[in-house]
Amino acid sequence: MFDDKGILITGGTGSFGKTFVKYLLSNFNPKRIVVFSRDEFKQYQMAKEFNNDSRLRFFLGDVRDKERLYRALWNVDYVFHAAALKQVPAAEYNPFEFIKTNIIGAQNVIEASIDNKIKKVIGLSTDKAANPINLYGATKLCSDKLFIAANAYAGGRVTRFSVVRYGNVLGSRGSVLPLFLEQKTTGRITITDKRMTRFWITLPQAVEIVVKAFNLMTGGEIFVPKIPSMKILDMAKAICPECEIIEIGIRPGEKLHEVMIPEDEARYTYEFEDHFRIFPAFSKSRLKIDCEPPGKPLPEGFVYSSDKNNWWLTEKQLLKYIKQFEQELL
């Protein structure tokens, strides 16, 4: 499906971008992959990592700059929008910077994609966009709303937009896993609250979910994968059983438990074997919600949250993922 296609990845030098590029080059023969990001040094490092593969194009730019996006989208068929500012505490102190990247940047991607006749656009979201209590989550909720509404905004044009919402990525930039592994050497691990739970996913799993959503999308859906939860305390104990664990208190804008499908969104959500699909709430939309095989509506009062999940990551599974993560760093 990606053979002889042009693909652009915003935030392409990030954790997801690098893993996705590796997947594309290993499984397909794309015509060109445009890595669109702000950091020239990361682009230099990534070019070396992929042995200057001739199918890769590194494009310096910022999603805040609509004109630069227009230039980067030349001869592109599909867009994967992964660029975002993500650090929760930083968002609380620099709110408008997050608005400019996560909201205005998303709208720039939408308008540039429609005008350049991009066929499919997938936006990457986060569990923090569901019932947000912090600025980062609020900006990603706005971004999700823009992406879903963009299907109607596009009018009769070819471009279709969907969103993938998933939880914390093990080993990604800002993940607690590298912090715990670093603290392990000191004999002390800090956690914010012993009751805290989170959804967890690996980078390869995130790529698989995004590719599956790309295949299934008709435009307007938010895809939510079924993934395991784990207590932060259990994670710390698994990583370093002999370490002293110190509770330091919840940070500004942090939740005790994360939600991926709140009750209000569950009314428009259908369950499938390995994922959920949230369809647009506005009934007058011409967006298609029929799909094969058909999904199952959720029961009244359903909430998909990390503390009420029926799938929990075991210590054995976590240690396997950590081993893979450490091998990738070598």
C-alpha positions in Angstrom: 0.0 0.0 0.0 3.0 2.3 0.4 4.9 1.1 -2.6 5.8 3.9 -5.0 4.0 6.5 -2.8 5.1 9.8 -1.4 4.8 10.0 2.4 5.4 12.9 4.7 5.9 12.6 8.5 5.7 15.7 10.6 7.9 15.4 13.7 9.7 12.7 11.7 12.9 12.7 13.8 10.9 11.9 16.9 10.5 8.4 18.5 7.5 7.5 16.4 8.9 9.0 13.2 12.1 7.0 13.3 10.4 3.7 14.1 7.8 4.4 11.4 10.5 5.2 8.8 12.3 1.9 9.7 9.0 0.0 9.2 8.3 1.6 5.8 11.8 1.0 4.5 11.8 -2.6 5.7 8.4 -3.6 4.4 7.7 -1.4 1.4 9.4 0.5 -1.4 8.0 4.0 -1.1 8.9 6.5 -3.8 10.0 9.1 -1.1 9.6 9.7 2.6 9.7 13.3 3.6 11.0 13.7 7.2 9.7 17.1 8.3 11.1 18.5 11.5 12.7 21.5 13.2 16.1 20.0 14.4 18.8 19.9 11.8 21.1 17.9 14.0 18.5 15.2 14.6 18.0 15.0 10.8 21.8 14.6 10.3 21.8 11.8 12.9 18.8 10.1 11.3 20.3 10.3 7.8 23.4 8.5 9.2 21.3 6.0 11.0 19.6 5.1 7.7 22.8 5.1 5.7 21.6 8.1 3.6 18.9 6.0 2.0 18.0 7.7 -1.3 14.3 7.4 -0.6 14.5 9.7 2.4 14.2 13.5 2.1 14.9 15.6 5.1 13.0 18.9 5.2 13.7 21.5 7.8 10.5 23.2 8.9 7.9 23.9 11.5 4.2 23.0 11.3 3.6 26.6 12.5 4.9 27.7 9.1 2.1 27.0 6.6 4.1 28.1 3.5 6.9 25.6 4.4 4.4 22.8 4.7 3.0 23.6 1.2 6.5 23.3 -0.2 7.2 20.0 1.7 3.9 18.4 0.5 4.9 18.5 -3.2 4.4 15.0 -4.7 3.1 13.5 -1.4 0.2 11.0 -1.2 -0.1 10.4 2.5 0.6 12.5 5.7 1.3 11.2 9.2 1.1 14.1 11.6 3.3 13.3 14.7 4.7 16.8 15.4 3.7 18.2 18.8 5.0 19.8 22.0 4.3 17.2 24.6 5.8 17.9 28.1 2.9 18.4 30.5 4.7 20.7 33.0 6.2 22.8 30.2 2.8 23.3 28.8 1.5 24.8 32.0 4.2 27.4 32.0 4.4 28.0 28.2 0.7 27.6 27.2 0.7 29.7 24.0 3.7 28.0 22.6 1.8 24.7 22.8 -1.3 26.3 21.2 0.8 27.6 18.3 2.3 24.1 17.6 -0.4 21.7 18.6 -3.5 23.6 17.5 -2.4 26.2 14.8 0.1 23.7 13.5 -2.6 21.1 13.1 -4.8 23.5 11.2 -1.9 24.3 8.9 -1.4 20.6 8.2 -5.1 20.3 7.4 -5.2 23.3 5.0 -2.0 22.4 3.3 -3.1 18.8 2.9 -6.4 19.7 1.4 -4.9 22.2 -1.1 -2.2 19.7 -2.1 -4.8 16.9 -2.7 -3.3 14.6 -0.2 -5.3 11.4 -0.1 -5.1 10.4 3.6 -4.0 12.2 6.7 -3.5 10.5 10.1 -3.1 12.6 13.2 -1.4 11.1 16.3 -3.1 11.9 19.6 -2.9 11.0 23.2 -5.0 9.7 26.1 -4.5 13.1 27.7 -6.8 14.5 25.0 -9.8 12.7 26.7 -11.3 14.8 29.5 -8.2 17.0 29.6 -7.1 18.6 32.9 -3.8 20.1 31.6 -2.9 22.5 28.8 -1.2 19.8 26.7 -4.3 17.6 26.7 -6.5 20.5 25.9 -4.4 21.4 22.8 -4.5 17.8 21.6 -8.3 17.7 22.1 -8.5 20.8 19.9 -6.2 19.2 17.3 -8.4 16.0 17.3 -11.6 18.1 16.8 -9.9 20.0 13.9 -8.9 16.8 12.2 -12.3 15.2 12.5 -14.1 18.4 11.3 -11.6 18.7 8.4 -13.5 15.9 6.6 -16.5 18.2 6.2 -14.2 21.3 5.8 -12.6 19.6 2.8 -15.9 19.6 1.0 -15.9 17.4 -2.1 -12.1 17.3 -2.2 -10.2 14.0 -2.0 -8.5 14.4 1.3 -9.6 12.3 4.3 -8.6 12.7 7.9 -8.6 10.4 10.9 -7.0 10.2 14.4 -5.2 7.5 16.4 -5.3 8.0 20.2 -3.1 5.8 22.3 -1.4 5.8 25.7 2.1 6.2 27.0 4.8 4.8 24.7 7.5 2.8 26.5 10.9 4.3 25.9 9.8 7.3 23.9 11.0 10.8 24.6 9.6 11.9 27.9 8.6 8.4 28.9 9.1 7.4 32.6 11.0 4.2 31.5 14.4 5.9 30.7 14.1 7.9 33.9 13.6 4.8 36.0 16.5 3.0 34.3 18.7 6.0 35.0 17.6 6.2 38.7 18.1 2.5 39.1 21.9 3.1 39.2 21.4 5.3 42.3 19.3 2.8 44.3 16.4 5.2 44.6 13.4 5.6 42.3 10.9 8.5 42.5 7.2 8.1 41.7 4.5 10.8 41.9 1.8 8.6 43.5 1.7 4.9 44.4 -1.9 4.6 43.2 -1.1 5.9 39.7 -1.9 3.8 36.6 -1.2 4.3 32.9 -1.9 2.7 29.6 1.3 1.4 28.0 2.4 0.6 24.4 5.7 0.0 22.6 6.9 2.0 19.6 6.5 -1.0 17.2 3.0 -1.6 18.5 2.2 2.1 18.0 3.3 1.9 14.4 1.2 -1.3 13.8 -1.9 0.5 15.2 -1.3 3.6 13.0 -0.9 1.4 9.9 -4.0 -0.5 10.7 -6.0 2.7 11.2 -4.6 4.0 7.9 -6.0 0.8 6.2 -9.4 1.0 7.8 -10.1 4.7 7.9 -12.9 6.2 5.8 -12.5 9.7 7.4 -13.7 11.1 10.7 -12.9 8.2 13.1 -10.7 8.3 16.2 -9.1 4.9 16.5 -8.4 3.7 20.1 -6.4 0.5 20.5 -7.0 -2.0 23.2 -3.7 -1.9 25.2 -2.6 -2.9 28.7 -2.4 -0.9 31.9 0.2 -1.0 34.6 0.6 0.7 38.0 3.6 3.0 38.1 4.5 1.5 41.5 4.6 -2.1 40.0 6.7 -0.8 37.1 9.2 0.7 39.5 9.4 -2.5 41.5 9.9 -4.6 38.4 12.7 -2.4 37.1 14.5 -2.3 40.4 13.2 -4.6 43.2 15.9 -3.6 45.6 15.6 0.1 45.1 14.1 2.5 47.6 10.8 4.0 46.1 10.1 7.6 47.1 6.7 9.2 46.6 7.1 12.9 45.6 3.5 14.0 44.8 1.5 14.5 41.6 3.0 17.2 39.2 0.9 20.1 37.9 -1.6 18.9 35.3 -1.0 15.2 36.0 -3.9 12.7 36.4 -4.0 9.8 38.8 -5.5 7.6 36.1 -5.7 8.2 32.3 -8.8 7.9 30.2 -8.9 7.0 26.5 -12.7 6.9 26.0 -14.8 9.0 28.5 -18.4 8.2 29.0 -19.7 11.0 26.8 -17.6 9.8 23.8 -18.5 6.2 24.5 -22.0 7.0 23.1 -20.5 7.4 19.7 -18.0 4.6 20.0 -18.1 1.1 18.5 -16.0 -1.9 19.7 -14.0 -4.1 17.5 -11.8 -7.1 18.2 -8.6 -5.2 19.0 -9.7 -1.6 19.0 -12.5 1.0 19.4 -13.6 3.6 16.9 -15.1 6.9 18.0 -17.3 8.3 15.2 -18.2 12.0 14.8 -21.0 13.2 17.2 -22.5 15.7 14.7 -25.4 13.8 13.0 -25.7 16.1 9.9 -22.2 15.1 8.8 -21.9 13.3 5.5 -19.1 11.2 6.9 -19.4 7.5 6.4 -19.7 5.4 9.6 -20.5 2.1 8.0 -17.7 -0.4 8.2 -17.0 -4.1 7.7 -17.1 -6.0 9.9 -19.6 -3.9 11.8 -18.6 -2.8 15.3 -20.5 -3.3 18.5 -22.0 -0.3 20.4 -20.7 0.2 23.9 -22.9 -0.3 27.0 -24.4 2.8 28.8 -21.9 4.2 31.3 -18.8 2.6 29.6 -15.5 4.3 30.3 -12.1 3.1 29.0 -9.7 4.1 31.7 -6.3 2.8 32.9 -7.5 1.9 36.4 -10.6 0.0 35.1 -8.9 -1.8 32.3 -9.3 -5.6 32.1 -5.8 -6.1 30.5 -2.8 -5.5 32.7 0.9 -5.6 31.7 2.7 -8.3 33.6 6.2 -7.9 35.1 7.5 -10.6 32.7 6.2 -8.6 29.7 7.5 -5.4 31.0 11.0 -6.8 31.5 10.9 -8.2 27.9 10.1 -4.7 26.5 12.8 -3.2 28.6 15.4 -5.6 27.3 14.3 -4.8 23.7 14.5 -1.1 24.5 18.0 -1.4 25.9 19.2 -3.4 22.9 18.0 -0.6 20.6 20.1 1.9 22.5 23.3 -0.1 21.8 
